[in-house]
Amino acid sequence: MSAEIWVFAEQRRGALAPVALELLTEGRVLAEKSGYTLCAVLLSAGDDDIPQELFRYGAEKVYRLADPALAEFNNDLYAPALWNLIEKEMPEIVLYGATAVGRTLAPTVAVMGYAGLTADCTELDFDTEKNILLQTRPAFGGNIMATITCENHRPQMATVRANVFKKEPLENPAGDEVVEVPVDTGGHGDRMKRVESVQEVAEDVDLNAAQFIVSGGRGVGKPENFKIIHELAEELEGAVGASRATVDAGWISHHHQVGQTGKTVCPVVYIACGISGAIQHLAGMQSSDVIIAINKDPNAPIFDVADFGLVGDLHEIVPEFTRQIREI
Ligand code: FAD
């Protein structure tokens, strides 16, 4: 068994998914605590310089499985190829982003190896006494945060939501070892035929990239009132977020939803307007650098996580906020 932590380096069209770099950044903390070696596993066509980027974010070693057939994600090929390598090297921990790819690949690999898998984690830690990975995720509809451990079986595997960790490159990366691994799909054939790849058309919102997010909740009152939320976001060159209550009411599209069943975001500033602060909403935004809450109820739970709070009517405060920013 290798005393290694592996991060699945998810790539699409030769570009790394940001969550892979977030996991490497957090992996450095886990490696420090556990004494394990931090590695990345890359499945790709092999005509890229992704390993250099993985080293920049802390990988000490990169296992690369290169084959033109692995250029795009195909579970029929990725899962057996990855599992065969895991079975040979038996790392202690394997982490995947909780993306569409990670959520497909990780359970298939877990089934192949009769391994456990904790899905959709929002926090990771390492228990140095028991030498075990602590995997935390919302449970019972988000009403509790459950910390799950894998006592006996190895590897310990988890998918982790995007944006719960920040990605930070190293100033002086130390890793440079690329291990070229022959691709072995164990005779598994490709049962899928790719008919067409369609690139998602970006909406007007890119909550993941926005530095400022202005989010509206039920306190906004009605769909037309979202105009003031949009105006403030525009003034800040930010994006508009929303609580699920407003999405369910049809006031705004699901692309804007922040929270457990929406997007996880970590902007520099998150402004919550008329949002009560339910645990499912907090799960998606509480790692923002600065949280500003506007709510007419001084006891609203959002104030427990807010760095700055304004108690009052958002219909007065938000337009005034916008007006003052315009004057700067
Ligand atoms: P409310 O809870 O109704 O709060 C409205 C707030 O607006 C109140 O605090 C009120 O004081 C304030 N207010 C009213 N009028 C004004 C005014 N004029 N000025 C200022 N303040 C005002 N929720 C999410 O957001 N994201 C999720 O991803 C999500 N996932 C969920 C998953 C599950 C399984 C479940 C069970 C729930 C989920 N929820 C999610 C729903 C969550 O529990 C809450 O119901 C929801 O977040 C409430 O939205 P809200 O804060 O906009 O509304």
Boltz pocket constraint, residues with backbone or C-beta under 6 A from the ligand:
constraints:
  - pocket:
      binder: B
      contacts: [[A, 141], [A, 142], [A, 216], [A, 217], [A, 218], [A, 219], [A, 220], [A, 242], [A, 243], [A, 244], [A, 245], [A, 246], [A, 257], [A, 258], [A, 259], [A, 260], [A, 261], [A, 262], [A, 263], [A, 273], [A, 274], [A, 275], [A, 276], [A, 277], [A, 278], [A, 279], [A, 280], [A, 281], [A, 284], [A, 294], [A, 295], [A, 296], [A, 297], [A, 300], [A, 312], [A, 313], [A, 314], [A, 315]]
      max_distance: 6.0
